């Protein structure tokens, strides 16, 4: 791949199709095998990928590398008026989401941002660990939940504590876990999605009346232990303003793997 006046757009089927630096980059490695219709361009400094989004009718834009380098790579896929170049995969369907290194979006040319028209933004960090966490009290009470028998409880707790989550109960390749009190009531929940060489945790939420009791740490530690045994790596996403959760995850051995900003159309 190159970043000349007209970039080389390359179909990406495996990591071998990427520039060498990015072939084992953890943030990409976990997701790359599930990407459909991926097209990449860029180089060792920054890489952009356009892929088929989940519903099959739109595209997603993913970018890694330093913000300024990434902005230049993305901009190279558009003409001066903001029109996508042929071969980029960005011209035939709307872009549903752009997940980029934080800071890259504001460095894109105005015509490109206007063309993408992604007005809603969330800032988050991708955390990752390959280290077994310290044991937490109550891990033995973390159980896998049944999407049929336990669905009403899961829906109720998720709606209460995570109304904006993108991890829906029907997400493919995802199992759900929870911690119940002595009366059997679900007080903390989490999702665990299997990816290539990685277990990705999400929708970690505790009932408001049961917070500050270490339940999120307990559930996260238990699932981290499972994920490390099965895959060797566990990851999760964290909104940047959630400092309380960040302290929990760092204490369990997680580290920052990628700073991300995700842009979507206005709701």
N, C-alpha and C positions, 0 to 999 in steps of 0.2 A: 504494500500500500504506500501511497505517497500523498503529499499535500501540495501539489503544484497548482497552477491556475485552474486545471480541471482534474479533480482527484480521481484516483483509481478506485472504483467501487468493486468490491470483491465479495462474492457469495461466501458466507461463513457457515460451515457445517460442523467443524470441529475446532478445537483449540489450535490445531496445526495451521489453520488458515489465518491466524492472528499474527501480528508482529511479535517477535520473541518475548519482549518484556511482558506482554499481557497474557501469554499462554497459561501461566500459573497464577495470575493475579486473583486472590481469593474471591473478591467481590464479583468478578466475572465468571470464575470457574464453576461456582455453584449453580449459576443460572444458565450458562451457555447451552448445555445439552437440551434444555426444554424450549429454547428459542426456535421459532418457525420462520422460515423465509428471511433469515438474517442476512443483512448486507453491511459490510464494514468498510471503513476508510480511515486513514490517518497513518500514524507511525509510532515510533518508540516514545515520543513525548506525550501524545494524546491519541485516543481512539474513540470513534463514534460508531454506533451500530443502530441501524433501523431494523425493527423486527415486527412480525405480525402480533398485534395485541390479542388479549385473551378471547375476545368475541369474534375474531377473524375478519371483522369489517373495518378495522382501523389499524394504525401503526403505533409503535412505541419507539422513542428515541432514547438511547442509553449512551452516556459518555463518561470517560475516565481520563485522568491526566490533570495536570495543573490547569487552573481555570482559564488563564489567558491562552494557553496552547489549545485547550479543548474548544474554546470559542472560535479560534481561527480555523480549526478542523471542521467544525459544524458549518461555519459561514461559507467554507469552500464548496459546500454542497448546494448552494443557492446562488442564483444570479443577482445582479445589482438591484433588481426590483423585488427580490425576496422569493422568486419562483424556484422551486426545487429542480435541480439538474436531473436529466434522464439517468437512470441507473441507480439513483440514491434510494429508491423505495419510498420516497416521501411525497411523491406527486399524485399517486393514484387513489389514496385514501387519507382521511383526516388523521392527524396525530392525536392520540388519546392521552398520552402522557410523555413527558420528557424528564428522565431522571439523570441529572448531570452532577459533576463535581460542583460543590457549592461555590457560587460566585461567577460561574461561567455564563449564566443566562443574561446577566446585566451587561456583559461584554459583547453579546451578539449584536450585529447591526440591527437597527430599528426595523427595516423591512423584513428581516428574518423573524424577529419576535412577532411582528404584526401578522405575518403569514401563518405562523404556528398558532397564534391566538389562544394561548394557554394562560389564563388570567389568575387561576387559583394556584397558590404555592404552599408547599409544606417543606420545612427544613428538618432533616433527620440525619442520624448517624447510623452507620452499619457497624455493629460490634461483632467480634468473632473471638472464639476461644478454641484452643486445643488442649487445655489444661483441666484436669479433674478438679472440680470445685471443693471447697471445704464442706464437710457434712453440715446439714442444717436440721434443726429440730423439726420433727413431723414429716420428714420425707417419706416415711413408710405409709403415710395416709394419703399420699398422692396416687390417684387411680385414673385409669383410662375410662373415659365416658362413652356412652352409647348414643349415637346420633338419633336413634329412634326413641329409646326409653328416657333419655336424659335431655332431649331436645328442648322441651319447654323451659327447663331450668337454665340451660345454656343461653337460650334466646333472651330470657329475662335478665340474666346477669350481664350479658354483653350489651343489651340495650341500655341498661342502667349505667354501666361504667365506661363503655367504649362505643358510644353511639356513632362515631365517625370512622370506625375501623374499616380497613379494606380487606381484612381477613374474614370472609363470610364462612358460615357453618358448612357450606357445600363446596368449599375450595377443594380441588382435586389433590390427591396424595397427602391429605391432612388428617391427623388424628387429634382428638381433643382429650385433655386431661383436666383434673380438678382436685381440689382439697375440700373435704366436707367436715363440718363440725361434729360434735358428739351426738347430735340429733339427726345427722345425715343430711343436713342442709348444705348446698353448694355455696362456698364462700369465696373461692378463688378459682380462676380458670386460665387455661392457656392452650394455644394451638401449636402443633408440631408438624411441619411440612417437610416431607422427604425430598431432597434434591440430590444431584450428583455429588457424592462425597461430602454431604453437608445435611444437617438437620436444622431447619430454620424455625425459630420460635416466634410467635406473634399472638396478638390479642390477649396479652397477659393482663388480667384485671382482678382486683379484689373488691368485694362489697365494701362500700364506704364505712359501714359500722365496724368492719373488721380490719381496717388498715392500721398500720404501725404495729403489727404483731408479727411481722416477718413472713407472712404467707407468700408474698410474691417471691421472696428469696428461696423459700422452701420449694415451691413449685418449679421455679427456674433451675435450682440446683438439681432436683430430681430428673428433670427432662434433659438437662445438660449431661448428666451422667449417662442416661440412656443414649443420647445422641453420640457421645464420644465413643461409647462401646460399639455402636453400630456403624458409625461413619468416620470417626476421628476428628470431626470438626462440627461446631455448633455456632450458629449466628442468630442475630436478632436485630430489629430496627428500633430506634429510640428517637422520639422527637427531641430536638435540641434543648427545649426549655424544661424538660422533665429531669431536673437535677437529682431529685430523690431517687428515682429509678436508676439513674446513672451510677449513683453511689453503690446501690445494691449490686448492679452487674459488674462493676469494677472490683468489688469485694469478692465476687465469685470467680474472678479470673478473666473476665472479658476485656478486650482492648479495642481501640478504635481502628477500623479497617478502611472506612471510606466516609467522607463528609458529602452529603447528598442534598440536593434540592430537587423536589419533584413538582413539575408544573402540569396542571390539568385545565380543561375548559371550565369556565365558571359554572357553578351549579344553578 
